[in-house]
Amino acid sequence: MCSALGCPSVAAAQGTPTGTISGYIVNPHGLAVPGARVVVESVDTGATRSGSANQQGVYSVPAQLHLSIPA
């Protein structure tokens, strides 16, 4: 079993919200999982984007997103 800690980032573009979902993948012992595959799926369309973790367990997947932070 692996854990993934992530945080989306959003950059304003010409009317289309785009950004990157990135994070760190570790095993139950807290060690990085190099090469772990990450899949981001749109709940609206089912479209997917994928990436993989680097040697330090860090991944980054580009995505179109909408992020809101209510007060």
C-alpha positions in Angstrom: 0.0 0.0 0.0 1.3 3.5 -0.9 0.4 6.9 0.4 0.2 10.0 -1.9 0.4 13.5 -0.5 -0.5 16.1 -3.2 -1.5 19.6 -3.8 -3.0 21.1 -7.0 -1.6 24.3 -8.3 -3.5 26.5 -10.7 -2.2 29.0 -13.3 -4.7 31.4 -14.9 -4.8 31.0 -18.7 -6.9 32.4 -21.5 -10.2 31.3 -20.0 -9.1 27.7 -19.3 -8.0 26.9 -15.8 -4.9 24.7 -16.0 -2.4 23.6 -13.5 -0.4 20.7 -12.1 -1.3 18.1 -9.5 1.9 17.1 -7.8 2.9 15.3 -4.6 5.1 12.7 -3.0 4.4 8.9 -3.0 5.7 6.9 0.0 5.3 3.3 1.2 4.0 2.4 4.6 7.6 2.9 6.0 7.7 6.4 4.7 10.2 5.6 2.0 9.9 7.1 -1.6 8.4 4.8 -4.3 10.4 5.6 -7.4 8.6 4.9 -10.7 5.1 4.7 -9.1 2.5 5.4 -11.7 0.0 8.2 -11.0 -3.3 8.6 -12.9 -5.5 11.7 -12.7 -9.1 11.1 -13.9 -11.8 13.7 -14.6 -14.9 12.8 -12.8 -16.9 14.7 -15.4 -15.5 13.2 -18.6 -13.4 10.2 -17.6 -10.4 11.7 -19.4 -7.1 10.7 -17.8 -3.6 12.1 -17.6 -0.7 10.1 -16.1 2.8 10.4 -14.9 5.3 8.6 -12.7 7.2 9.4 -9.6 10.9 10.3 -9.9 13.7 8.7 -7.8 12.6 10.8 -4.7 8.9 9.7 -5.1 7.8 13.1 -6.4 5.2 13.2 -9.2 3.7 16.0 -11.3 0.8 15.6 -13.7 -0.6 18.5 -15.8 -4.3 18.9 -15.6 -7.2 21.3 -16.3 -8.8 22.0 -13.0 -11.0 24.3 -11.0 -9.8 25.1 -7.5 -11.8 27.1 -5.0 -10.9 28.0 -1.4 -14.0 29.1 0.4 -13.5 31.6 3.2 
